[in-house]
Amino acid sequence: MKTKPIPVAVSLAAGFITCIISFLNQVTLGQFVRNFCLAIVIFYILGALVGFLLHKFIPLEENKAAKEEIEEQTVKEETVQEKEAGQTEETENLDEEDQA
């Protein structure tokens, strides 16, 4: 889950709601600007907090994918090491046969 756009989405929704409520209540321009700015800032901070909590406590698909990549890479490295060890044993066996 991508948490980066959460603060922006929350603040935009709060701004939209603030606009509608201000329009219905026929608020003056000065009050509207003050209320709008406060709503945007407050809800951006709340959205950032929610995004942080989601990022911190919910397992992300990206983390799972990264763990799977690491496991695959480890398996590949082990396979390569086993092949190299097998080739070394074959070389030693051939050397012994040549000497005999």
Order of alpha helices (4+ residues) and beta strands (2+ residues): alpha-alpha-alpha
